[in-house]
Amino acid sequence: MEGSRVCTNCKKQRVILDEITGNWVCEACGIQQEFENFQAHFGGVNGPEGAFVRVGQNIYCQSSDFNYKQNKVYNAQKKIETITSQLGFSSLRSAEVRLMIDEITKGEFGLGVWFNVLVGACAYVVMRKNKVPLTMREVASVIEVDLHELGRMVVRVVDFLSLDLPEFDVVSSFERAIHSCPDFTELSSDKKDKMLKQGRFLLQCAEKWFLMTGRQPMPMVVAVMMFVSELNQVKVSIEDFASELHVGIVTCRKRHKELLETLVKAAQVLPWGKNVTVKNIMKNAPLVIQYMEMKSRSDKGKKRKSLQAVVEHNLEEIASECVRSQVEYTSNDSRIEHESQYFDVVDRNALVNVGLGNLDELQISLECLSNSYSKYLSETTLMKAMDDSGVNHTRKRTKTLGLHLYKNWWTGNSDLSKKLSLEQILQKDVGFNGLPPSFVAGQLACKNRREKIRTAKIRINDIVQPPDALLGDKNDRYFVERLQAREQRMQEINGRDLNWEDYVIEILLLHQVDEEEIEQGHYKRLLDLHVFDSVSVCDIFSRGKQKKLKGKIV
């Protein structure tokens, strides 16, 4: 090793290692070289000694490994607290989410986007286990991930923990939405309770009518909230409800339309049911809901009231309310010209004094009742405008009557105003039993496809067997009748435009596909099986190649 180092004093390469002291010294001048044998000591005299880096036993390396895991767990728990606090969880529910994640990850936790999805899925599962209303869309909006990605993680968590989650509680979700909606904060508690009972009633009727079967429940919740708000004259918009509950606005409008159409069907039992439409269902809704409520309270074991008795009872209350309104809005008992005479107590056979129990003696037809009821319903808009303006126009509003005057129509005594199980809901009778809209749409689509199949067969037969090819003389009567019938059918068929579905059905019929399979509407599968068969196409190409090869050889 001599001569390998340069002396710092004499600049000669005669530095050697002293075997006794272990220091580097210069052989020429005898000066000891500084900082050549430095070794760091930690912890004082009796503390642990340092280790060489080349051995791989650095103390700082071991300390950094420990801090990384500790920091990861700390940041993961902090992320759990942040997400659960944004969802409004209590400390107990947050602890349940933390324990569930600890069980799934075996104490490792994690960081990154996937861990946020796991926290959201565990939060949804915990609330679902405890039957607390929380939608998956709300969780997805908080953690800012795709809804389908969150749904896949929820399925994995449920399968991993072997959980059996209860059914989604639609009524609790509706109650939570009513209490948390900012548009209802200024309402009184009595009015809010009334809206809650009406909403429970309509939601459970919607379950009985299969309006939520196989569908997402929250759009129907928005539809019921909108209907109840309009029924209680609360000015809101369906867009605000949809954004508040993180639901698609288009789907909410469809569910609202379906609810109105179903209520129109339920209103057909009323004497003026033929005049009830989607546009005026809100004016008739109090009577329709009251009738449904009375039907649901009736006992199946006992003898029920007939439909006529129920309607007569409703008409009696309406007539009494009309008379009270007339007395209220007529000043000094004076008679007003051009007033409605339908609810005149004296001139109309003393309707209220006699009572509607003797309706047969009055000999009033249902058509008359319908026309009269429609007449005073048309005056509702004017009456409402008078009430909103606050101006006392006695002459104009003396006989004007609307359903907004009939304020005590809701009793809330039906069991459907309370939370019931699905079996109990299906056992109730509300006067109308509907079929699932998807089933009705499927049956209508099959009917339309059968008609398309029939017209396609006629077009094919006209091409395969034209009129000139028919047997018989043109003067033959039978031939002329067949020709006229054919021309009439072709005029009916050509009256409407053909689309891609008509041509696909023609192709399938030409390939001798069963008509029952075509009615199902699975055109892509049928085309792959019967028209675009890969085996037959390969055979055609192979035959063409063989012919080309034979031609070249020849």
KEMARTI-62272 format. One record per residue (C-alpha): residue number from 1; x, y, z; residue in one letter. Coordinates in steps of 0.05 Angstrom, whole numbers. Example, Ala and Ser with C-alpha at 12.3 -4.5 7.8 and 13.67 -1.06 7.14 Angstrom:
% KEMARTI-62272
  seq      xx      yy      zz  type
    1     246     -90     156     A
    2     273     -21     143     S
% end
This chain:
% KEMARTI-62272
  seq      xx      yy      zz  type
    1       0       0       0     M
    2      63      44       4     E
    3      64     100     -46     G
    4     -10      96     -58     S
    5     -25     160     -19     R
    6       7     230     -20     V
    7      29     262      45     C
    8      -8     325      62     T
    9      56     356      90     N
   10     114     338      45     C
   11      74     317     -16     K
   12     112     252     -23     K
   13      80     186     -38     Q
   14     110     151      23     R
   15      48     144      67     V
   16      45      77     104     I
   17      -3      44     153     L
   18      22      37     225     D
   19       3     -33     246     E
   20       5     -16     320     I
   21     -39      46     321     T
   22     -76      33     256     G
   23     -63     105     232     N
   24     -34     129     166     W
   25      34     163     174     V
   26      86     190     126     C
   27     150     151     125     E
   28     191     211     102     A
   29     168     265     150     C
   30     132     223     203     G
   31      68     265     201     I
   32       3     228     217     Q
   33     -50     237     164     Q
   34    -116     265     190     E
   35    -188     236     179     F
   36    -164     171     150     E
   37    -193     124     202     N
   38    -259     159     221     F
   39    -314     115     251     Q
   40    -380     143     277     A
   41    -406     122     345     H
   42    -479     130     366     F
   43    -509     130     436     G
   44    -448     148     477     G
   45    -397     101     507     V
   46    -444      43     522     N
   47    -490      55     463     G
   48    -495      14     399     P
   49    -437      22     351     E
   50    -446      41     278     G
   51    -443      -9     221     A
   52    -410      -5     154     F
   53    -456      12      96     V
   54    -426     -44      54     R
   55    -452     -95     104     V
   56    -524     -73      91     G
   57    -542     -60     164     Q
   58    -557      15     162     N
   59    -601      36     220     I
   60    -634      92     179     Y
   61    -658      43     127     C
   62    -695       2     180     Q
   63    -726      64     210     S
   64    -752      89     142     S
   65    -787      22     128     D
   66    -824      27     194     F
   67    -845      99     182     N
   68    -873      83     112     Y
   69    -922      31     139     K
   70    -941      75     197     Q
   71    -953     134     151     N
   72    -994      91     104     K
   73   -1040      67     159     V
   74   -1046     138     187     Y
   75   -1064     168     119     N
   76   -1113     111     105     A
   77   -1150     122     170     Q
   78   -1151     196     157     K
   79   -1182     184      89     K
   80   -1235     139     120     I
   81   -1254     194     170     E
   82   -1257     246     114     T
   83   -1303     205      70     I
   84   -1349     182     126     T
   85   -1355     254     152     S
   86   -1375     278      83     Q
   87   -1429     224      82     L
   88   -1454     246     150     G
   89   -1435     183     189     F
   90   -1432     181     264     S
   91   -1370     159     302     S
   92   -1400      90     312     L
   93   -1414      80     237     R
   94   -1344     105     220     S
   95   -1314      54     268     A
   96   -1354      -1     233     E
   97   -1327      21     166     V
   98   -1255      21     193     R
   99   -1263     -48     223     L
  100   -1292     -76     158     M
  101   -1234     -48     117     I
  102   -1184     -75     169     D
  103   -1215    -144     161     E
  104   -1214    -142      85     I
  105   -1142    -116      78     T
  106   -1117    -155     139     K
  107   -1091     -92     172     G
  108   -1052     -67     112     E
  109   -1102     -13      90     F
  110   -1076      24      29     G
  111   -1071      88     -11     L
  112   -1095     110     -79     G
  113   -1159     113    -119     V
  114   -1175      39    -108     W
  115   -1175      51     -32     F
  116   -1225     108     -40     N
  117   -1271      60     -78     V
  118   -1262       8     -23     L
  119   -1280      59      31     V
  120   -1343      80      -7     G
  121   -1364       8     -18     A
  122   -1355      -9      55     C
  123   -1393      53      76     A
  124   -1451      34      32     Y
  125   -1451     -38      58     V
  126   -1450     -15     131     V
  127   -1509      32     121     M
  128   -1547     -21      82     R
  129   -1535     -72     138     K
  130   -1564     -23     189     N
  131   -1623      -7     143     K
  132   -1603      66     138     V
  133   -1623      99      71     P
  134   -1561     114      31     L
  135   -1558     110     -45     T
  136   -1498      86     -85     M
  137   -1502     148    -128     R
  138   -1492     192     -68     E
  139   -1430     153     -47     V
  140   -1403     156    -118     A
  141   -1412     231    -121     S
  142   -1374     240     -55     V
  143   -1314     197     -73     I
  144   -1316     221    -146     E
  145   -1314     153    -180     V
  146   -1356     119    -232     D
  147   -1421      88    -207     L
  148   -1408      21    -241     H
  149   -1338      17    -212     E
  150   -1367      28    -143     L
  151   -1421     -24    -155     G
  152   -1369     -77    -175     R
  153   -1331     -62    -111     M
  154   -1394     -69     -69     V
  155   -1407    -137    -100     V
  156   -1336    -159     -84     R
  157   -1342    -136     -12     V
  158   -1409    -172      -2     V
  159   -1381    -236     -32     D
  160   -1316    -233       8     F
  161   -1353    -223      75     L
  162   -1411    -270      56     S
  163   -1463    -218      75     L
  164   -1538    -221      64     D
  165   -1560    -149      55     L
  166   -1633    -130      67     P
  167   -1677    -101      13     E
  168   -1670     -28      -5     F
  169   -1718      13      37     D
  170   -1753      61     -12     V
  171   -1798      92      41     V
  172   -1740     110      86     S
  173   -1704     141      27     S
  174   -1765     183      13     F
  175   -1770     206      85     E
  176   -1696     224      86     R
  177   -1704     263      21     A
  178   -1763     302      49     I
  179   -1726     321     113     H
  180   -1661     339      77     S
  181   -1690     376      18     C
  182   -1677     451      23     P
  183   -1742     468     -12     D
  184   -1782     441      47     F
  185   -1745     475     104     T
  186   -1795     531     110     E
  187   -1856     485     112     L
  188   -1893     474     177     S
  189   -1886     408     213     S
  190   -1959     390     202     D
  191   -1955     401     128     K
  192   -1890     362     124     K
  193   -1921     304     162     D
  194   -1980     305     115     K
  195   -1934     303      54     M
  196   -1896     245      86     L
  197   -1960     204      95     K
  198   -1983     219      25     Q
  199   -1915     201      -3     G
  200   -1914     135      34     R
  201   -1983     119       8     F
  202   -1965     134     -64     L
  203   -1898      98     -61     L
  204   -1929      35     -34     Q
  205   -1984      40     -86     C
  206   -1929      46    -139     A
  207   -1899     -18    -111     E
  208   -1966     -53    -117     K
  209   -1972     -28    -188     W
  210   -1902     -54    -204     F
  211   -1876      14    -225     L
  212   -1809       0    -191     M
  213   -1802     -74    -208     T
  214   -1733     -86    -238     G
  215   -1717     -11    -238     R
  216   -1678      39    -197     Q
  217   -1722      63    -141     P
  218   -1696     134    -133     M
  219   -1728     163    -197     P
  220   -1796     141    -171     M
  221   -1780     175    -104     V
  222   -1767     239    -142     V
  223   -1832     230    -181     A
  224   -1872     220    -117     V
  225   -1839     281     -85     M
  226   -1858     323    -145     M
  227   -1930     297    -144     F
  228   -1939     309     -69     V
  229   -1910     379     -75     S
  230   -1958     398    -130     E
  231   -2015     366     -91     L
  232   -1999     411     -31     N
  233   -1986     472     -74     Q
  234   -1911     476     -59     V
  235   -1873     508    -117     K
  236   -1813     464    -133     V
  237   -1780     437    -196     S
  238   -1764     365    -213     I
  239   -1694     386    -235     E
  240   -1677     408    -164     D
  241   -1701     342    -135     F
  242   -1661     303    -186     A
  243   -1597     341    -173     S
  244   -1607     336     -98     E
  245   -1614     260    -101     L
  246   -1562     250    -157     H
  247   -1613     219    -205     V
  248   -1621     228    -280     G
  249   -1672     281    -298     I
  250   -1698     244    -359     V
  251   -1712     181    -319     T
  252   -1748     222    -266     C
  253   -1794     253    -317     R
  254   -1811     185    -346     K
  255   -1829     158    -277     R
  256   -1870     220    -262     H
  257   -1908     210    -327     K
  258   -1919     136    -312     E
  259   -1946     154    -243     L
  260   -1995     204    -272     L
  261   -2019     155    -325     E
  262   -2030     101    -273     T
  263   -2070     148    -229     L
  264   -2112     165    -291     V
  265   -2127      91    -299     K
  266   -2145      86    -225     A
  267   -2193     145    -234     A
  268   -2235     109    -285     Q
  269   -2280      81    -230     V
  270   -2306     151    -216     L
  271   -2370     173    -251     P
  272   -2330     226    -289     W
  273   -2271     179    -299     G
  274   -2274     184    -375     K
  275   -2260     258    -371     N
  276   -2198     250    -326     V
  277   -2133     257    -365     T
  278   -2060     269    -349     V
  279   -2070     344    -355     K
  280   -2126     349    -303     N
  281   -2107     291    -258     I
  282   -2081     340    -205     M
  283   -2151     369    -198     K
  284   -2180     300    -190     N
  285   -2124     272    -148     A
  286   -2156     285     -80     P
  287   -2218     245     -98     L
  288   -2177     190    -130     V
  289   -2131     183     -70     I
  290   -2189     186     -22     Q
  291   -2224     130     -60     Y
  292   -2160      88     -59     M
  293   -2152     102      15     E
  294   -2223      79      30     M
  295   -2213      17     -12     K
  296   -2149      -1      25     S
  297   -2184       6      92     R
  298   -2240     -41      73     S
  299   -2237    -111     103     D
  300   -2235    -168      54     K
  301   -2270    -215     103     G
  302   -2330    -170     111     K
  303   -2380    -147      61     K
  304   -2351     -87      25     R
  305   -2386     -25       4     K
  306   -2405     -24     -68     S
  307   -2371      23    -116     L
  308   -2434      64    -121     Q
  309   -2437      74     -45     A
  310   -2365      97     -43     V
  311   -2375     146     -99     V
  312   -2440     172     -69     E
  313   -2404     184      -3     H
  314   -2351     225     -39     N
  315   -2403     264     -79     L
  316   -2441     280     -15     E
  317   -2379     310      16     E
  318   -2364     350     -47     I
  319   -2435     377     -51     A
  320   -2434     397      22     S
  321   -2368     433      11     E
  322   -2396     468     -50     C
  323   -2456     494     -10     V
  324   -2411     518      46     R
  325   -2367     554      -4     S
  326   -2428     587     -34     Q
  327   -2451     613      33     V
  328   -2381     637      48     E
  329   -2370     675     -16     Y
  330   -2440     705     -23     T
  331   -2449     772      12     S
  332   -2515     792      44     N
  333   -2549     730      16     D
  334   -2555     764     -52     S
  335   -2564     726    -116     R
  336   -2512     734    -171     I
  337   -2529     730    -244     E
  338   -2496     678    -289     H
  339   -2477     636    -229     E
  340   -2471     560    -232     S
  341   -2537     527    -214     Q
  342   -2511     457    -206     Y
  343   -2499     464    -132     F
  344   -2560     506    -118     D
  345   -2592     475     -56     V
  346   -2662     500     -68     V
  347   -2668     496    -143     D
  348   -2635     428    -152     R
  349   -2685     384    -115     N
  350   -2654     401     -48     A
  351   -2595     357     -61     L
  352   -2561     366       6     V
  353   -2624     366      47     N
  354   -2648     301      17     V
  355   -2579     269      19     G
  356   -2544     228     -32     L
  357   -2567     165       2     G
  358   -2631     173     -39     N
  359   -2594     184    -104     L
  360   -2640     137    -142     D
  361   -2700     181    -126     E
  362   -2665     241    -155     L
  363   -2655     205    -222     Q
  364   -2589     240    -238     I
  365   -2549     203    -290     S
  366   -2475     192    -286     L
  367   -2466     232    -349     E
  368   -2500     292    -317     C
  369   -2455     286    -257     L
  370   -2394     282    -301     S
  371   -2412     344    -342     N
  372   -2428     384    -280     S
  373   -2365     364    -245     Y
  374   -2323     382    -305     S
  375   -2358     449    -308     K
  376   -2339     470    -239     Y
  377   -2269     441    -247     L
  378   -2258     488    -305     S
  379   -2270     546    -257     E
  380   -2213     525    -211     T
  381   -2161     568    -245     T
  382   -2201     632    -236     L
  383   -2215     617    -163     M
  384   -2142     603    -149     K
  385   -2122     669    -183     A
  386   -2171     706    -138     M
  387   -2142     674     -76     D
  388   -2070     689     -97     D
  389   -2085     763    -111     S
  390   -2122     773     -46     G
  391   -2175     817     -80     V
  392   -2247     807     -58     N
  393   -2286     802    -122     H
  394   -2352     775     -95     T
  395   -2389     774    -161     R
  396   -2336     733    -197     K
  397   -2319     683    -144     R
  398   -2387     671    -113     T
  399   -2399     604    -145     K
  400   -2327     588    -166     T
  401   -2302     525    -134     L
  402   -2239     484    -140     G
  403   -2208     426    -105     L
  404   -2162     472     -67     H
  405   -2223     491     -25     L
  406   -2233     419      -6     Y
  407   -2176     419      44     K
  408   -2198     364      92     N
  409   -2199     308      41     W
  410   -2137     273      68     W
  411   -2146     231     131     T
  412   -2083     188     132     G
  413   -2119     130     166     N
  414   -2099      78     115     S
  415   -2047      26     131     D
  416   -2011      45      67     L
  417   -1994     112     100     S
  418   -1948      71     145     K
  419   -1887      30     126     K
  420   -1909     -40     106     L
  421   -1874    -101      80     S
  422   -1881    -122       7     L
  423   -1928    -180      24     E
  424   -1974    -133      63     Q
  425   -1973     -83       5     I
  426   -1993    -136     -46     L
  427   -2051    -158      -2     Q
  428   -2081     -89       0     K
  429   -2135     -68     -49     D
  430   -2133       3     -75     V
  431   -2186      -5    -129     G
  432   -2137     -16    -187     F
  433   -2088     -71    -204     N
  434   -2037     -53    -256     G
  435   -1987     -94    -295     L
  436   -1912     -77    -298     P
  437   -1900     -25    -352     P
  438   -1842     -65    -380     S
  439   -1886    -126    -388     F
  440   -1940     -84    -422     V
  441   -1888     -53    -468     A
  442   -1861    -122    -485     G
  443   -1929    -149    -502     Q
  444   -1943     -88    -546     L
  445   -1876     -97    -581     A
  446   -1892    -170    -595     C
  447   -1959    -150    -623     K
  448   -1926     -99    -669     N
  449   -1875    -151    -692     R
  450   -1931    -200    -708     R
  451   -1962    -147    -752     E
  452   -1895    -133    -785     K
  453   -1887    -208    -798     I
  454   -1956    -212    -829     R
  455   -1943    -153    -876     T
  456   -1873    -180    -893     A
  457   -1904    -247    -914     K
  458   -1953    -211    -958     I
  459   -1897    -173    -993     R
  460   -1857    -237   -1002     I
  461   -1918    -274   -1031     N
  462   -1932    -217   -1080     D
  463   -1861    -222   -1106     I
  464   -1858    -298   -1108     V
  465   -1929    -305   -1137     Q
  466   -1946    -242   -1176     P
  467   -2018    -229   -1200     P
  468   -2002    -249   -1272     D
  469   -1980    -318   -1249     A
  470   -2047    -333   -1216     L
  471   -2086    -389   -1247     L
  472   -2153    -375   -1279     G
  473   -2183    -327   -1327     D
  474   -2183    -252   -1312     K
  475   -2258    -253   -1322     N
  476   -2264    -305   -1268     D
  477   -2301    -275   -1208     R
  478   -2257    -311   -1158     Y
  479   -2194    -285   -1191     F
  480   -2221    -213   -1192     V
  481   -2238    -217   -1118     E
  482   -2169    -242   -1100     R
  483   -2136    -188   -1142     L
  484   -2177    -133   -1109     Q
  485   -2161    -160   -1039     A
  486   -2087    -162   -1057     R
  487   -2089     -90   -1082     E
  488   -2124     -68   -1019     Q
  489   -2072    -102    -975     R
  490   -2015     -71   -1014     M
  491   -2046      -2   -1007     Q
  492   -2050     -11    -932     E
  493   -1978     -35    -929     I
  494   -1951      20    -974     N
  495   -1988      71    -932     G
  496   -1933      69    -880     R
  497   -1858      75    -889     D
  498   -1815      13    -882     L
  499   -1756      15    -835     N
  500   -1696     -29    -821     W
  501   -1738     -76    -777     E
  502   -1784     -93    -835     D
  503   -1726    -111    -880     Y
  504   -1692    -153    -826     V
  505   -1757    -191    -815     I
  506   -1762    -204    -890     E
  507   -1691    -232    -891     I
  508   -1705    -278    -832     L
  509   -1770    -303    -864     L
  510   -1733    -318    -928     L
  511   -1683    -359    -888     H
  512   -1742    -398    -859     Q
  513   -1734    -374    -787     V
  514   -1790    -392    -739     D
  515   -1840    -336    -730     E
  516   -1842    -345    -654     E
  517   -1767    -332    -651     E
  518   -1775    -269    -693     I
  519   -1829    -243    -646     E
  520   -1779    -242    -589     Q
  521   -1740    -187    -625     G
  522   -1669    -217    -618     H
  523   -1651    -198    -689     Y
  524   -1575    -198    -680     K
  525   -1574    -269    -653     R
  526   -1620    -295    -707     L
  527   -1579    -261    -761     L
  528   -1515    -292    -734     D
  529   -1547    -361    -730     L
  530   -1586    -364    -796     H
  531   -1559    -310    -842     V
  532   -1486    -295    -825     F
  533   -1467    -366    -806     D
  534   -1391    -368    -800     S
  535   -1387    -442    -820     V
  536   -1428    -433    -883     S
  537   -1388    -371    -902     V
  538   -1323    -409    -894     C
  539   -1350    -466    -937     D
  540   -1369    -416    -992     I
  541   -1300    -385    -992     F
  542   -1266    -453    -991     S
  543   -1306    -476   -1051     R
  544   -1288    -413   -1088     G
  545   -1214    -424   -1075     K
  546   -1219    -496   -1098     Q
  547   -1251    -474   -1164     K
  548   -1196    -423   -1176     K
  549   -1142    -475   -1163     L
  550   -1175    -524   -1212     K
  551   -1178    -470   -1265     G
  552   -1104    -455   -1257     K
  553   -1085    -529   -1262     I
  554   -1125    -538   -1324     V
% end
